[in-house]
Amino acid sequence: MSYLLDANSYIQAKNAHYRMNFCPGFWDWLDTSFQSGHLSSISMVYKELAEYGDELSDWVKKRPAQFDAIDDKATQEFFGKIAQHVMEMALPNDPEKIRFLGGADPWLIAKAATTGKTIVTHEVLAPENSKKIKIPNICRDFNVSYITSFDLLDALEARLVIAPPAA
């Protein structure tokens, strides 16, 4: 199985559990998983992360090949279906719909839908009366699979071990 990482999977890893200096094994594991074809993301996530101007940006800029293009016909057409669906939703209001459609999330969902990949995100289902649009809600509406980063670590049997100190 293959997975597409949402921007928040990278950001939360960097800011919380797997800080880059504290847990380089996680970032090495990401590289290995990309090389083995298990993980990727999309070009819009690359752009979002690369423009932030921090250590994660520097890391991402060295790995542009790990971010899939979204300009293929199938992804473009599926994005159109998502856009129509979002604009026809009773809630939330139009500014939130436009905000959502202007970001990477609908493209991530479209790419997952057209490639059969599972999205990795820390977002959770929002209630039907929510003022925000969340990846899991749109994934549910289009039958696209999603999991958390922690589920990904289990699914790919990641093992982040502490090496013995150098003698």
C-alpha positions as CSV (number, residue, x, y, z in Angstrom):
1,M,0.0,0.0,0.0
2,S,1.1,3.6,-0.7
3,Y,0.4,6.7,1.2
4,L,0.2,10.5,0.6
5,L,1.3,12.8,3.5
6,D,-0.7,15.9,4.3
7,A,1.3,19.0,5.3
8,N,0.3,18.6,8.9
9,S,1.9,15.2,9.1
10,Y,5.3,16.9,8.5
11,I,4.5,19.9,10.6
12,Q,3.3,18.1,13.7
13,A,6.3,15.7,13.4
14,K,8.7,18.6,13.3
15,N,7.0,20.6,16.1
16,A,6.2,17.8,18.5
17,H,7.0,14.1,18.5
18,Y,9.9,13.9,16.0
19,R,11.8,17.1,16.2
20,M,14.5,17.1,13.6
21,N,17.5,17.3,15.9
22,F,16.0,15.1,18.6
23,C,14.7,12.3,16.3
24,P,16.6,12.1,13.1
25,G,15.6,8.5,12.7
26,F,12.1,9.5,11.9
27,W,13.2,11.7,9.0
28,D,15.6,9.0,7.8
29,W,12.7,6.5,7.9
30,L,10.6,8.9,5.8
31,D,13.4,9.0,3.2
32,T,13.7,5.2,3.2
33,S,9.9,4.9,2.9
34,F,9.8,7.3,0.0
35,Q,12.7,5.4,-1.7
36,S,10.8,2.1,-1.4
37,G,7.7,3.7,-2.9
38,H,5.5,3.6,0.2
39,L,5.2,7.4,0.7
40,S,4.9,10.6,-1.2
41,S,3.0,13.8,-1.1
42,I,2.0,16.3,-3.7
43,S,3.5,19.4,-5.2
44,M,1.2,21.8,-3.4
45,V,2.2,20.4,-0.1
46,Y,5.9,20.9,-1.2
47,K,5.1,24.5,-2.0
48,E,3.4,25.1,1.3
49,L,6.2,23.6,3.3
50,A,9.1,25.0,1.3
51,E,7.8,28.5,1.6
52,Y,7.6,28.4,5.4
53,G,11.3,29.3,6.0
54,D,12.3,26.9,8.7
55,E,14.3,23.7,9.1
56,L,11.5,21.6,7.7
57,S,11.5,23.9,4.6
58,D,15.2,23.2,4.2
59,W,14.6,19.5,4.5
60,V,11.8,19.5,2.0
61,K,13.7,21.6,-0.6
62,K,16.3,18.8,-0.7
63,R,13.6,16.3,-1.6
64,P,11.4,17.7,-4.5
65,A,11.2,14.2,-6.1
66,Q,9.2,13.0,-3.1
67,F,6.2,15.3,-4.1
68,D,4.0,14.1,-6.9
69,A,2.7,16.4,-9.7
70,I,-1.0,17.1,-9.7
71,D,-1.3,18.3,-13.4
72,D,-2.3,14.9,-14.7
73,K,-5.8,14.7,-16.3
74,A,-7.3,12.3,-13.8
75,T,-6.3,14.4,-10.8
76,Q,-7.5,17.6,-12.5
77,E,-10.9,16.0,-13.3
78,F,-11.3,14.6,-9.8
79,F,-10.5,18.0,-8.3
80,G,-13.4,19.4,-10.4
81,K,-15.7,16.9,-8.7
82,I,-14.5,17.8,-5.3
83,A,-14.9,21.5,-6.1
84,Q,-18.4,21.0,-7.2
85,H,-19.3,18.9,-4.2
86,V,-17.8,21.5,-1.8
87,M,-19.6,24.4,-3.4
88,E,-22.9,22.5,-3.2
89,M,-22.5,21.8,0.6
90,A,-25.1,23.6,2.8
91,L,-22.4,24.4,5.3
92,P,-19.9,26.0,5.8
93,N,-20.1,29.5,4.3
94,D,-18.6,30.4,0.9
95,P,-15.4,32.0,2.2
96,E,-14.5,28.7,4.0
97,K,-15.3,26.7,0.9
98,I,-13.1,29.0,-1.2
99,R,-10.3,28.8,1.4
100,F,-10.5,25.0,1.4
101,L,-10.5,24.8,-2.4
102,G,-7.5,27.2,-2.7
103,G,-5.3,25.0,-0.6
104,A,-3.5,21.7,-1.0
105,D,-6.1,19.5,0.7
106,P,-8.6,19.0,-2.2
107,W,-5.7,18.2,-4.5
108,L,-4.3,15.7,-2.0
109,I,-7.7,14.0,-1.9
110,A,-8.0,14.1,-5.7
111,K,-4.5,12.5,-6.1
112,A,-5.3,9.8,-3.5
113,A,-8.7,9.1,-5.3
114,T,-7.0,8.7,-8.7
115,T,-4.0,6.7,-7.5
116,G,-5.6,4.5,-4.8
117,K,-3.3,5.9,-2.2
118,T,-4.3,6.5,1.5
119,I,-4.0,10.0,2.9
120,V,-2.0,10.5,6.1
121,T,-3.3,13.4,8.2
122,H,-3.9,14.4,11.8
123,E,-7.2,16.0,10.9
124,V,-10.3,14.3,12.3
125,L,-13.9,14.2,11.1
126,A,-15.7,17.5,11.7
127,P,-19.4,17.5,12.7
128,E,-21.9,18.2,10.0
129,N,-22.5,21.7,11.4
130,S,-18.8,22.6,11.4
131,K,-17.6,26.0,10.1
132,K,-14.5,24.2,8.7
133,I,-14.0,21.7,5.9
134,K,-11.7,18.8,6.9
135,I,-9.9,16.2,4.8
136,P,-11.6,13.2,6.5
137,N,-15.1,14.6,5.7
138,I,-14.3,15.0,2.0
139,C,-12.5,11.6,2.0
140,R,-15.6,10.0,3.5
141,D,-17.8,11.7,0.8
142,F,-15.6,10.3,-2.0
143,N,-14.7,6.9,-0.4
144,V,-11.0,7.8,-0.1
145,S,-9.0,6.2,2.7
146,Y,-7.1,8.1,5.4
147,I,-5.1,7.3,8.5
148,T,-3.1,9.2,11.1
149,S,0.7,9.4,11.1
150,F,0.7,7.0,14.1
151,D,-1.3,4.5,12.1
152,L,1.2,4.9,9.3
153,L,4.1,4.0,11.5
154,D,2.2,0.8,12.5
155,A,1.2,0.0,9.0
156,L,4.7,0.2,7.7
157,E,6.2,-1.4,10.8
158,A,8.5,1.5,11.5
159,R,11.1,0.9,14.2
160,L,12.8,4.0,15.5
161,V,15.4,2.7,17.9
162,I,18.1,4.4,19.9
163,A,21.5,3.5,18.8
164,P,24.1,2.8,21.5
165,P,26.5,5.7,22.2
166,A,29.7,5.7,20.3
167,A,32.6,4.3,22.2
